[in-house]
Amino acid sequence: SSGINAEYGDTDSTRKYADELNITSLFKDVKEYQIRIAGKRLQVEKYCVRKARSFKQQKNFLYLPAIEALYVWGMFCLLKEEMARKIINQSEDRLETITDPQLTPDDRGLGYLMIGALWKHCYLLHRKENADISDELTLQKSEDALIKSLSYEKMIEKDHFVIAWGNYELAELNWLRGNYAQSMGYLKACKKVSAKVKYSLEGRIMFKVHNLNERLKQIKPV
């Protein structure tokens, strides 16, 4: 819960609110609550510790932590379209402020990943309401944001999971379009990220990659 307000740590009023909730202290204590199972630490705990470390390194600031948490746990299904679009608009407004000194390339890559995933969520909501609907414009907005997220690959210093998830999202987007060869290409790109660098929640994304890969195999040999 401490992460929910962290993205707003850049104004005087919200800093006072953050102090009242003792957010800084909570982030500092995250590492103390790690446990080992069979001698290993849980991936989710490693992820939380890295986020807590980033919070400190970025002078008590995280970008979109609540939205990122919903995304990581697959909870976008809780968002109605009105809220999803509101988040998209607010995120785009800030990301378009090129001179914003508080946003690192990691933050910008994450921001566009969230926007792309939210547009895809809107598309799925439309399709659920009308199975015959053709909403290519929404899918195109999703693709544009995801590709922009991947454009930060060489600039990202810590959050390499952004690139892995971005490639997976593009793979799933092309699956939705019926572009199965392109979908497989993005899955391979996602796997290459794992071959080059370790990143948060790697096991979670690899499970999703395996699942989509199996669906692709049922459609055509790959």
SEVEXKOL-83476 format. One line per 4 residues: number of its first residue (from 1); their letters; for each residue x, y, z of N, C-alpha, C. Coordinates in steps of 0.02 Angstrom, whole numbers, plus 50000, padded with zeros to 5 digits. Layout:
REM SEVEXKOL-83476
NUM> A> X,Y,Z,X,Y,Z,X,Y,Z; ...
//
This chain:
REM SEVEXKOL-83476
1> SSGI> 50041,49940,50000,50000,50000,50000,50042,50063,50000; 50104,50058,50025,50147,50116,50027,50163,50142,49958; 50162,50096,49908,50178,50117,49840,50124,50157,49807; 50062,50153,49833,50006,50185,49798,50014,50259,49794
5> NAEY> 50040,50291,49846,50047,50363,49846,50117,50386,49825; 50163,50340,49815,50232,50359,49802,50240,50396,49737; 50197,50383,49687,50204,50415,49622,50188,50489,49627; 50156,50510,49680,50137,50580,49687,50182,50616,49736
9> GDTD> 50243,50592,49746,50288,50621,49795,50323,50684,49774; 50298,50718,49722,50334,50776,49696,50299,50842,49712; 50249,50841,49755,50216,50903,49774,50217,50911,49849; 50215,50973,49874,50220,50985,49946,50163,50952,49984
13> STRK> 50102,50958,49958,50044,50931,49994,50048,50856,50001; 50067,50822,49947,50070,50749,49950,50131,50725,49989; 50183,50765,49992,50240,50747,50034,50219,50744,50108; 50178,50792,50128,50153,50793,50196,50110,50731,50209
17> YADE> 50070,50714,50159,50027,50655,50165,50070,50592,50170; 50123,50590,50130,50168,50532,50131,50201,50526,50199; 50219,50583,50229,50250,50583,50295,50201,50555,50346; 50138,50574,50340,50088,50551,50388,50080,50475,50385
21> LNIT> 50084,50448,50326,50079,50375,50318,50145,50339,50331; 50196,50379,50340,50263,50351,50354,50287,50305,50298; 50274,50327,50236,50291,50287,50178,50366,50273,50174; 50405,50324,50187,50478,50315,50183,50501,50259,50230
25> SLFK> 50474,50259,50290,50492,50208,50338,50470,50139,50316; 50411,50135,50286,50385,50071,50262,50430,50042,50207; 50450,50084,50161,50494,50060,50108,50561,50037,50136; 50584,50072,50186,50648,50054,50217,50645,49985,50250
29> DVKE> 50586,49966,50274,50578,49903,50309,50564,49843,50263; 50552,49856,50199,50533,49802,50153,50582,49743,50156; 50646,49758,50153,50696,49705,50150,50695,49661,50211; 50675,49689,50268,50675,49651,50331,50624,49595,50332
33> YQIR> 50575,49598,50287,50521,49549,50288,50530,49493,50236; 50589,49491,50205,50603,49437,50158,50609,49370,50196; 50586,49318,50164,50593,49251,50193,50624,49205,50140; 50650,49149,50163,50678,49099,50117,50636,49036,50120
37> IAGK> 50624,49007,50062,50590,48943,50057,50637,48896,50020; 50656,48842,50054,50705,48795,50026,50769,48831,50009; 50787,48880,50050,50850,48916,50040,50848,48970,49987; 50789,48982,49957,50785,49032,49904,50734,49086,49923
41> RLQV> 50746,49145,49898,50699,49200,49909,50647,49201,49853; 50587,49219,49870,50533,49222,49821,50544,49278,49772; 50526,49266,49708,50535,49317,49656,50497,49381,49673; 50437,49373,49699,50398,49433,49714,50431,49475,49769
45> EKYC> 50464,49443,49815,50498,49480,49868,50559,49516,49840; 50595,49483,49795,50651,49517,49762,50627,49579,49725; 50570,49571,49691,50541,49627,49654,50525,49685,49701; 50494,49669,49758,50476,49721,49806,50537,49755,49835
49> VRKA> 50589,49717,49848,50651,49746,49875,50682,49793,49824; 50682,49773,49761,50710,49816,49709,50670,49881,49702; 50605,49876,49708,50563,49936,49705,50577,49981,49765; 50585,49952,49823,50601,49991,49883,50668,50026,49875
53> RSFK> 50715,49991,49845,50782,50021,49833,50777,50079,49783; 50736,50069,49731,50727,50122,49682,50694,50183,49713; 50647,50171,49758,50613,50226,49793,50664,50270,49829; 50712,50239,49861,50763,50276,49898,50810,50312,49849
57> QQKN> 50832,50275,49797,50879,50304,49749,50849,50363,49711; 50784,50361,49700,50750,50414,49663,50720,50467,49710; 50751,50473,49769,50732,50525,49817,50658,50521,49835; 50639,50460,49857,50571,50447,49881,50518,50458,49827
61> FLYL> 50532,50430,49768,50486,50436,49712,50484,50371,49673; 50423,50350,49655,50413,50295,49607,50360,50318,49558; 50368,50298,49495,50320,50318,49443,50269,50263,49433; 50205,50278,49441,50149,50233,49430,50154,50166,49469
65> PAIE> 50174,50167,49532,50182,50104,49568,50117,50065,49577; 50061,50101,49589,49997,50066,49598,49975,50033,49533; 49983,50068,49477,49963,50040,49412,50008,49981,49394; 50071,49989,49408,50118,49935,49395,50101,49873,49436
69> ALYV> 50082,49883,49499,50064,49827,49542,50002,49791,49515; 49952,49829,49493,49892,49797,49463,49911,49757,49401; 49956,49785,49361,49977,49752,49299,50014,49686,49314; 50062,49690,49359,50103,49632,49374,50061,49574,49400
73> WGMF> 50010,49590,49440,49968,49537,49467,49908,49520,49423; 49907,49547,49362,49854,49531,49315,49786,49556,49338; 49784,49615,49370,49723,49641,49398,49692,49699,49359; 49714,49709,49298,49682,49761,49257,49608,49746,49247
77> CLLK> 49589,49683,49256,49519,49664,49248,49474,49702,49296; 49503,49731,49349,49464,49769,49397,49448,49840,49373; 49483,49862,49321,49476,49930,49297,49421,49935,49244; 49375,49981,49255,49326,49997,49204,49358,50041,49152
81> EEMA> 49329,50044,49093,49360,50081,49038,49370,50155,49055; 49322,50184,49089,49328,50255,49106,49391,50268,49148; 49404,50225,49197,49464,50233,49238,49527,50220,49198; 49526,50168,49155,49584,50152,49114,49603,50210,49069
85> RKII> 49553,50241,49038,49566,50297,48994,49591,50358,49033; 49567,50367,49094,49590,50422,49135,49664,50414,49152; 49683,50353,49169,49754,50339,49184,49797,50350,49122; 49772,50327,49065,49808,50335,49002,49820,50410,48988
89> NQSE> 49768,50450,48993,49774,50521,48978,49822,50556,49026; 49818,50541,49090,49863,50572,49138,49935,50551,49126; 49945,50488,49109,50013,50462,49097,50042,50493,49034; 50002,50497,48981,50026,50527,48919,50045,50600,48928
93> DRLE> 50004,50636,48966,50018,50707,48978,50087,50717,49010; 50102,50674,49059,50166,50682,49093,50224,50658,49050; 50214,50602,49016,50268,50575,48975,50286,50621,48917; 50238,50660,48894,50251,50707,48840,50290,50768,48862
97> TITD> 50298,50775,48929,50339,50829,48956,50412,50805,48955; 50444,50814,48899,50511,50786,48887,50561,50810,48939; 50552,50871,48964,50601,50900,49009,50589,50882,49082; 50539,50840,49096,50525,50820,49166,50587,50786,49194
101> PQLT> 50623,50818,49241,50685,50789,49267,50675,50729,49312; 50614,50719,49336,50603,50665,49383,50594,50598,49349; 50579,50598,49284,50567,50536,49249,50631,50511,49214; 50653,50452,49233,50711,50420,49202,50689,50381,49140
105> PDDR> 50736,50358,49099,50716,50314,49043,50679,50252,49067; 50698,50226,49126,50662,50169,49154,50589,50187,49166; 50577,50247,49193,50509,50270,49207,50469,50278,49142; 50501,50307,49092,50467,50319,49029,50451,50253,48994
109> GLGY> 50498,50206,48995,50484,50141,48966,50426,50107,49001; 50425,50111,49068,50371,50082,49107,50305,50117,49091; 50307,50183,49086,50246,50222,49073,50213,50201,49008; 50253,50196,48955,50224,50176,48890,50202,50103,48890
113> LMIG> 50236,50061,48929,50213,49992,48936,50144,49990,48968; 50135,50029,49021,50070,50031,49054,50016,50058,49008; 50032,50110,48969,49984,50138,48922,49964,50086,48870; 50013,50051,48842,49999,50000,48793,49956,49944,48820
117> ALWK> 49972,49922,48882,49933,49869,48913,49862,49891,48929; 49855,49955,48948,49788,49981,48963,49745,49987,48901; 49776,50008,48845,49738,50010,48782,49715,49940,48762; 49759,49891,48772,49739,49822,48756,49682,49800,48802
121> HCYL> 49684,49820,48864,49630,49805,48911,49564,49835,48887; 49567,49897,48862,49507,49929,48835,49480,49890,48776; 49525,49866,48733,49504,49826,48676,49468,49762,48699; 49496,49729,48749,49466,49668,48774,49397,49681,48805
125> LHRK> 49390,49738,48837,49324,49757,48864,49273,49766,48808; 49295,49798,48753,49251,49807,48696,49230,49740,48667; 49278,49696,48661,49264,49631,48630,49218,49589,48674; 49225,49598,48740,49182,49561,48786,49110,49583,48780
129> ENAD> 49101,49648,48767,49033,49676,48760,49003,49656,48693; 49045,49650,48641,49022,49633,48574,49075,49592,48539; 49064,49527,48536,49114,49481,48508,49129,49495,48435; 49085,49530,48401,49094,49543,48329,49129,49610,48316
133> ISDE> 49144,49646,48370,49171,49713,48360,49242,49711,48331; 49256,49757,48287,49324,49764,48259,49351,49831,48282; 49395,49830,48330,49420,49891,48362,49494,49899,48347; 49511,49904,48284,49581,49908,48264,49614,49971,48290
137> LTLQ> 49577,50026,48296,49606,50089,48319,49635,50081,48389; 49597,50048,48433,49621,50038,48502,49683,49994,48503; 49682,49941,48463,49741,49897,48459,49802,49935,48431; 49789,49980,48384,49844,50019,48355,49874,50065,48408
141> KSED> 49832,50095,48449,49857,50139,48503,49899,50098,48552; 49877,50037,48565,49914,49993,48609,49983,49977,48579; 49983,49959,48515,50046,49942,48482,50093,50001,48481; 50068,50060,48466,50111,50120,48463,50145,50133,48529
145> ALIK> 50108,50126,48584,50136,50138,48650,50188,50085,48668; 50173,50023,48651,50219,49968,48668,50284,49974,48629; 50280,49992,48566,50340,50002,48526,50381,50060,48553; 50347,50112,48575,50383,50169,48605,50417,50147,48670
149> SLSY> 50385,50103,48708,50416,50076,48769,50481,50039,48752; 50479,49998,48700,50538,49960,48680,50594,50005,48655; 50577,50065,48632,50628,50111,48606,50676,50134,48661; 50659,50122,48724,50702,50141,48780,50749,50085,48802
153> EKMI> 50749,50030,48764,50787,49971,48785,50860,49986,48802; 50894,50022,48759,50965,50035,48770,50978,50087,48824; 50926,50124,48843,50934,50175,48894,50915,50152,48964; 50876,50098,48968,50853,50073,49033,50913,50045,49072
157> EKDH> 50917,50063,49135,50973,50042,49177,50955,49986,49225; 50893,49986,49251,50875,49937,49302,50814,49895,49284; 50762,49926,49260,50698,49891,49250,50694,49856,49183; 50738,49806,49174,50740,49770,49110,50677,49728,49098
161> FVIA> 50639,49716,49152,50577,49679,49143,50529,49717,49097; 50537,49783,49093,50494,49824,49049,50500,49800,48977; 50561,49783,48956,50572,49761,48887,50544,49690,48876; 50554,49647,48926,50527,49579,48920,50450,49581,48916
165> WGNY> 50419,49618,48961,50346,49623,48961,50321,49658,48898; 50358,49708,48875,50337,49743,48814,50335,49697,48754; 50386,49655,48748,50386,49606,48693,50330,49556,48701; 50316,49535,48763,50261,49488,48772,50194,49520,48754
169> ELAE> 50184,49582,48775,50122,49616,48759,50112,49622,48684; 50165,49636,48648,50160,49641,48575,50146,49573,48544; 50173,49520,48575,50159,49453,48551,50085,49437,48560; 50058,49455,48617,49987,49441,48629,49942,49485,48585
173> LNWL> 49963,49547,48575,49925,49591,48531,49921,49563,48461; 49977,49538,48436,49976,49508,48368,49937,49442,48367; 49937,49408,48423,49893,49349,48428,49820,49369,48420; 49801,49422,48453,49732,49446,48447,49715,49466,48376
177> RGNY> 49763,49492,48340,49752,49513,48271,49754,49455,48222; 49779,49398,48245,49786,49341,48200,49852,49341,48163; 49898,49384,48184,49965,49387,48153,50011,49340,48191; 50005,49276,48177,50038,49226,48219,50114,49225,48210
181> AQSM> 50138,49237,48150,50211,49238,48139,50243,49296,48178; 50211,49355,48175,50236,49412,48213,50233,49400,48288; 50181,49366,48309,50174,49349,48380,50232,49306,48403; 50249,49256,48364,50305,49213,48382,50370,49252,48382
185> GYLK> 50377,49299,48337,50438,49339,48335,50448,49379,48398; 50394,49407,48425,50399,49445,48487,50412,49399,48547; 50385,49339,48545,50399,49291,48598,50474,49274,48600; 50502,49265,48542,50574,49251,48538,50615,49310,48564
189> ACKK> 50592,49370,48548,50627,49430,48573,50623,49434,48649; 50566,49413,48676,50557,49412,48749,50607,49364,48781; 50614,49305,48751,50661,49256,48777,50734,49280,48774; 50749,49319,48722,50817,49346,48715,50835,49393,48772
193> VSAK> 50785,49429,48797,50797,49474,48854,50822,49433,48913; 50790,49376,48925,50809,49332,48980,50879,49304,48970; 50898,49294,48908,50964,49267,48894,51019,49319,48906; 51001,49383,48902,51050,49437,48908,51056,49465,48979
197> VKYS> 51001,49467,49016,51002,49501,49080,50949,49472,49127; 50963,49471,49191,50915,49450,49241,50869,49509,49258; 50806,49495,49269,50760,49548,49285,50705,49523,49332; 50667,49569,49360,50616,49553,49409,50560,49510,49379
201> LEGR> 50538,49461,49419,50480,49419,49401,50489,49384,49334; 50550,49362,49321,50565,49328,49258,50524,49264,49250; 50518,49226,49305,50480,49164,49302,50407,49176,49283; 50378,49230,49307,50308,49245,49292,50298,49258,49217
205> IMFK> 50342,49298,49188,50334,49313,49117,50350,49253,49074; 50398,49211,49095,50414,49152,49056,50356,49102,49056; 50319,49100,49110,50259,49058,49112,50208,49081,49061; 50199,49147,49056,50151,49175,49008,50176,49163,48937
209> VHNL> 50241,49169,48926,50271,49155,48860,50257,49083,48840; 50268,49037,48886,50256,48966,48872,50183,48954,48854; 50138,48985,48891,50067,48977,48879,50047,49001,48810; 50070,49060,48790,50054,49086,48724,50087,49045,48670
213> NERL> 50147,49022,48683,50183,48981,48634,50144,48916,48620; 50115,48887,48671,50075,48826,48662,50012,48840,48621; 49982,48898,48632,49923,48917,48592,49942,48925,48518; 50000,48954,48507,50023,48963,48438,50036,48896,48403
217> KQIK> 50063,48849,48441,50078,48783,48413,50015,48747,48391; 49961,48761,48425,49897,48728,48408,49867,48755,48344; 49890,48815,48324,49864,48847,48264,49904,48829,48202; 49970,48832,48209,50014,48817,48153,50082,48795,48179
221> PV> 50118,48753,48142,50184,48733,48162,50230,48795,48166; 50271,48799,48219,50317,48856,48225,50387,48830,48240
//
